[in-house]
Amino acid sequence: MKVLIVGGSGFLGGELLRLCAASGHDVGATYLTRPGTCPGVAWLPLDVRSRADAAAVAGAFRPEVTINAAYRQADWTATADGAAHVALAVTEAGGRLVHVSSDAVFSGSAPGYDETSVPDPVSPYGAAKAAAETAVRAIAPGAAIARTSLIVGGGGSPHESFVRALAKGRADGVLFTDDVRCPVHVADLAAALMELAVRGDPGMWHVAGADAVSRYELGVLIARRDGLDPARLPTGRRAGTALPGPYDVRLDCTATQRRLRTRLRGAREFLTAPGP
């Protein structure tokens, strides 16, 4: 299968490329500033903020499936307009689209959110992600949209690096005890996205971990896995800070998990069990 990973030089993109390579797919990957290091990949420069550039890349590579994992958290144009540009490019070039969205589209005011829940973002990033979903549904109604949560695993995520730096006294900051998410292992997420790519089923999917944990609880699990002292992790509360965004967002993945073969493990499992 010919697969294009938009945002292939990122953390999730790198895992998708490794999975594609292991499965023998013909893979292309886009990058904004510098290509990744995964061998056997056609690296393609792309700024998704340009509709013409997105169309040119898709038109030249002609993928059977495009997985859009590109975003820039503080850049509306890249996150929202970029998703529309990729969807338009896929529609023009042909093939299927899997778009990666986020739990940031929700406010956290509900006890949980399933695939039918309507976005109610409370941050600029969440609003951009919600706008991206709307654009993708309108432009490419056959696309699969996969909402996910905090992505960790393998030690390479920004959150894991931050926890290690805090535990070693090399960084300032705190881990919030009132900021709750459903962290997902990057390998589980990549496998689920590839399963969606192969299936070709459209609609909304929730692809997050089975456990709801605070950022502090997640930090403790990471520190213990890495042989660091969790007592060195400073704590705080997000309430009362000026940081925009929801406090407690729990994605209900029940309907998605019934349909996918990929098992979405919880953080308490994948950060304590041996293996990836």
N, C-alpha and C positions, 0 to 999 in steps of 0.2 A: 504494500500500500504506500502511496506517495503522500507524505505528511509534511505540513508546514507548521512550525512552532513559532508563533509571533511572540517575541519576548524570550527567545531561546537562551539568552545569556544570563538570565536571572536564576534565582534559586530553584523555583519550580520548573522553569524551562530546562535547566540542566538535568533534572531528574527525568523529565519527559524525553529528552534526547537519549539518555542512557537506556531507557526502556525501549524506545523505538529502535535503537541500534541493536539491542539484544534480540529484538523480535524480527530483525532483518528488513525493516521498512526502509524505503528511500526517503531520506529526511533532509529538509531544508529548515534553517533557523534564522530569524532576524535578530539584529542587534542595533542599538542606538549609537554607542560610543566605541565599543571594541568587541570583537567576536569572542566566543567562548573557546574552550580547548577540547571539546568532545570530538574525537576523530571520526572521519567518514561522514561529516555533515557539510552540506552546502551552506556556507555562511553568507547571509544577504543583508546589507545595510538597509535600515528602514527607520524613518521617523514617522510614526503613525499619525502625527498631526497633519501630515500631507496626504490628502485624498489621492492625488495623482501618483505619489510614490507607492502607496498601498496597492493601487490598481496595477502599477507597473510590476511590482514584485509578484503578486498573485498571477498576473497574466503571463509572466515569464516562466514561473516555476510550475504552474498548473497543478496544484495539489488536489488529491482526492478528498483530503480532510485538512482543515485548518483549525488549530487550537490557539485561541487568542489568550495568552497569559500576560500581555503587556499592560502596564499601568505606571503612573507616576502619582504618588499620593497627594502631592501639593499642586498638581497640574491638571486643571479641568479639561483642557484641550486634549491632552494625551489620553486621559482616562475615558472621558465621555465622547468627544468628537472622534478620538482615535478608534474607539469601538465601532462607531458608525462607519468610519472609513474602511475598516477591515471587513465589516459586514457587506458593504457595497462592493468591495473588491472581490469577495468570495461569490457574491451573487452574479457578478459580471463574468468571472473566470470559470465558475462552476465548481461543484464539490460541496461537501458538508462543512458546517461550522460548529465548533464547540467553544463557547465563550465562558471565561472564568469570571465569576462575580464574587461578591463578598457579603458577610453578615453585617457589614457596615451600612447596608441599605435599611436596617431596622433601628428603631429608637431604643429598644430594650424595655419598653413599657409593658410588654406582654410577657407572660411566664415562659413562652416558647413560640417558635415560628416554624410552621411547616411550609411545604412547597406552594401552598395556596395563599400564603400571607402576602398582604399588600405592603410594599415598601413605605416606610415613614422616617426617612433619614433625619438626623439631627446634627450632621457635620458636613462640611463642604465635600470631603472625600466620599461620604455616604451618598450625598446628593449626586455626585458625578457618577458613581457606580449605578445608582438607580436610573439615571438618565441613559447610561450605556445599555442597561437591560431593555429599556423602552425602545431605544433605537434598534437594537438587535432584533427584538420581536417584530418590529414594524418592517424592517428591511429584509430580514431573513427568517420568516416564520417557521421554517423547517429546522432552525438551529436548536441545539441543546444549550441551555444556560445552567451553569453549575455554580451555585453559591457555596463558598467555603468559609473557613474560619482561620485562626492563627496557624500558620504552617511552620512546623518544626520537624526535627528528625535528622539523625546522622551527624549532629554536631555543627552543621554548617549554616543554620538559620541565623538571622540577625538577633532574634530573641535569645538563642542559646549562647551566642557570643557575648551578649550583654550580661547575661547571668554569670558567666565565667569571669568577666571583667569585674563585676560587682563583688563576687566571692573572693577575688584575689586583691581587692582594694585598688583596682586600676581604673575605676570609673565612678563617676558621681551619679546619683539617682536613687530611685526606690522602685520596688515592685508593689503594685497596688493590690490590696486585699479585697477591694470591692469592684474590680474590673474582671468580669467573668466571660469566658469564651469556651468554645468546644474545639481545642487544638486538634489538628489532624497531622498524621505523619506524612511527610512529603511523598514517600513511596506509595502509600495507600491512595493519596490524592491523584498522583500520576497514573496509577493503575486504573482508578475509576474513570479518569478522563479518557484514557485510551480505550477503555471498554465502551464508553459513550461514543467515541469516535468510530469504533467498529460497528456498533449497533445501529447508529444513525437515527435513533429515536429522538424526536424533538421535545421541547417543553422545558419545564423548570425542574431542577434536581438539587437536592441538598447533600453536599459531600463534606461532612465534618466529622470530627471524632466523637466517640460514644460518651466521653466524660466532659462534664462542665466543671471547669476549675478556674480559680482566680490566677492572675499573672504571678502572684506570690506562690501559690500552691504549685504552679507549673515550674517556677524557679527552683523550689525545693526539690522537686523530682529530677530536674536537670542536674542540680548540684550533687545530689546523691549518686546519680548515674556516673558523673564525672569524678567522683572521689573528692569532692569539695565539701566544706563545712556549711550547711544551710544556715547555721546561726549567724554567719557573716553577711547574710542578705538583708539589706535594709528594707523596711516595709513602710507603706504609706497608704493614704486613701485618695482615690481620684476625686471623690466628692469634695467640693470646695476649691478645686483647682480651676484654672482657666482653659483646660484642655477640652476641645470640642469632641463630641462623640458619645455613644451610648456606654452605660456602665455594665449591663448584664444582658448579653444576647446569647440565647441558647437555640441553635438550629436543631429542629426535629427532622431527623433523616430517615424516619421509619419507612415512609413510602418509597424513598429511593433505595434503601437497603433491601427491601423486599424484591426489587427488580434487578439489582446488580449482584454479580458473583463476588466482586471485590468486597472484602470485609473491612469496615472502617473501625479500626481499633481506637480505644480511648487512651489518653495520655498516661493514665496509671498503669496500663498494660505495656504500651510500647516503650516507655521510659524505664521500666524495671525488668522487662524480659530480655534475654540475650538475643542477639541478631540485630538487623537493620531497623 
